[in-house]
Amino acid sequence: MAASRLPPAALTLKQFLRRQQVLQLYRRILQAIRQVPTETDRHYLKEWAREEFKRNKDATNEDAIRMMITQGNMQLQELERTLQLVKS
């Protein structure tokens, strides 16, 4: 007997926009990770990113979500700076 799934509740405009912001950050992180030169490091970073986003997927506190987005953007910038140093 399969468990019935309830349809997800409709998002408010604010929630929808925040979700888009999170998804965009995730895509940008994955794009940056594709530039990492070694396969082992790429795999590690991809798994790390996936786990971080999965771990926080049920967050609902607006302040906490904004903080996580800010931290994610800072980590992305650090990764991009590191990749620029590797290329030069």
Contacts in CASP RR format, 6 or more apart in sequence:
PFRMAT RR
TARGET T0000
AUTHOR 0000-0000-0000
METHOD contacts of the structure
MODEL  1
MAASRLPPAALTLKQFLRRQQVLQLYRRILQAIRQVPTETDRHYLKEWAR
EEFKRNKDATNEDAIRMMITQGNMQLQELERTLQLVKS
11 19 0 8 1.000
14 62 0 8 1.000
18 62 0 8 1.000
18 65 0 8 1.000
18 69 0 8 1.000
21 69 0 8 1.000
22 53 0 8 1.000
22 65 0 8 1.000
22 69 0 8 1.000
25 69 0 8 1.000
25 72 0 8 1.000
25 73 0 8 1.000
25 76 0 8 1.000
26 49 0 8 1.000
26 53 0 8 1.000
28 76 0 8 1.000
29 49 0 8 1.000
29 72 0 8 1.000
29 75 0 8 1.000
29 76 0 8 1.000
29 79 0 8 1.000
30 46 0 8 1.000
30 49 0 8 1.000
32 76 0 8 1.000
32 79 0 8 1.000
32 80 0 8 1.000
32 83 0 8 1.000
33 42 0 8 1.000
33 45 0 8 1.000
33 46 0 8 1.000
33 49 0 8 1.000
33 79 0 8 1.000
34 42 0 8 1.000
35 83 0 8 1.000
36 42 0 8 1.000
36 45 0 8 1.000
36 83 0 8 1.000
37 86 0 8 1.000
45 79 0 8 1.000
56 68 0 8 1.000
59 65 0 8 1.000
59 68 0 8 1.000
END
